[in-house]
């Protein structure tokens, strides 16, 4: 069998990266970087704004359940409701 020598336990010095180290930033560099951060802009999409509005308006669960029951029973669409919907559409169109 071969002898395997033990691992050398002496300390290895600090390893330096292959790329050159960036120079330390000066105070005026830090201030200009701070100004650049102050100029950042956040844009909120219309979808995000819409979702925020939805979060603020609670779902009227009882109304939703009642309408579902009426649709299943075939009693939701009445002539009066259809006429009301038509009138509303005509008003919205400016007719």
C-alpha positions as CSV (number, residue, x, y, z in Angstrom):
1,X,0.0,0.0,0.0
2,X,1.1,3.5,-0.7
3,X,1.7,6.1,2.0
4,X,-0.5,9.2,1.7
5,X,1.1,12.2,3.1
6,X,-1.0,14.3,5.5
7,X,-2.5,17.7,4.6
8,X,-0.3,20.6,5.3
9,X,-1.8,22.5,8.2
10,X,-0.1,25.8,7.6
11,X,-2.3,28.8,7.0
12,X,-2.9,29.9,3.4
13,X,-2.8,33.6,2.8
14,X,-5.8,35.6,1.6
15,X,-6.7,34.8,-2.0
16,X,-7.1,37.9,-4.2
17,X,-9.6,37.8,-7.0
18,X,-8.3,37.6,-10.6
19,X,-10.0,40.9,-11.5
20,X,-8.5,44.1,-10.2
21,X,-10.2,45.5,-7.1
22,X,-12.4,48.6,-7.7
23,X,-11.0,51.7,-6.0
24,X,-12.7,52.9,-2.8
25,X,-15.6,55.3,-3.5
26,X,-15.0,58.9,-2.5
27,X,-17.6,60.9,-0.7
28,X,-18.6,62.9,-3.8
29,X,-19.1,59.5,-5.7
30,X,-21.4,58.4,-2.9
31,X,-23.4,61.6,-3.1
32,X,-23.9,61.3,-6.9
33,X,-25.0,57.7,-6.4
34,X,-27.4,58.9,-3.8
35,X,-28.8,61.5,-6.2
36,X,-29.2,58.8,-8.9
37,X,-31.2,56.7,-6.5
38,X,-33.4,59.7,-5.7
39,X,-34.3,59.9,-9.4
40,X,-35.6,56.4,-9.6
41,X,-39.2,56.2,-10.7
42,X,-41.8,53.5,-10.0
43,X,-44.5,52.9,-12.6
44,X,-47.7,51.2,-11.5
45,X,-49.6,49.4,-14.3
46,X,-53.3,50.0,-14.9
47,X,-53.8,46.4,-14.0
48,X,-52.2,46.8,-10.6
49,X,-54.3,49.9,-10.0
50,X,-57.4,48.0,-10.9
51,X,-56.5,45.1,-8.6
52,X,-56.0,47.6,-5.7
53,X,-59.5,49.0,-6.3
54,X,-60.9,45.5,-6.3
55,X,-59.2,44.9,-2.9
56,X,-61.0,47.9,-1.4
57,X,-64.4,46.9,-2.7
58,X,-65.7,43.9,-0.8
59,X,-67.6,41.3,-2.8
60,X,-71.3,41.4,-1.9
61,X,-71.4,37.6,-1.3
62,X,-75.1,37.4,-0.6
63,X,-76.0,39.2,-3.8
64,X,-73.7,37.0,-5.8
65,X,-75.2,33.9,-4.3
66,X,-78.8,35.1,-4.9
67,X,-78.0,35.9,-8.5
68,X,-76.4,32.4,-9.0
69,X,-79.5,30.8,-7.5
70,X,-81.8,32.8,-9.8
71,X,-79.8,31.9,-12.9
72,X,-79.8,28.2,-12.0
73,X,-83.6,28.4,-11.4
74,X,-84.1,30.2,-14.7
75,X,-85.7,33.2,-12.9
76,X,-82.9,35.8,-13.2
77,X,-83.7,37.1,-16.7
78,X,-87.1,38.8,-16.6
79,X,-88.6,41.1,-19.2
80,X,-88.3,44.0,-16.7
81,X,-84.6,43.3,-16.1
82,X,-84.0,43.0,-19.9
83,X,-85.8,46.4,-20.5
84,X,-83.9,48.0,-17.7
85,X,-80.6,46.8,-19.2
86,X,-81.6,48.0,-22.7
87,X,-82.6,51.4,-21.2
88,X,-79.2,51.6,-19.4
89,X,-77.3,50.8,-22.6
90,X,-79.2,53.4,-24.6
91,X,-78.5,56.0,-21.9
92,X,-74.8,55.1,-21.9
93,X,-74.6,55.5,-25.7
94,X,-76.3,58.9,-25.5
95,X,-79.4,57.8,-27.5
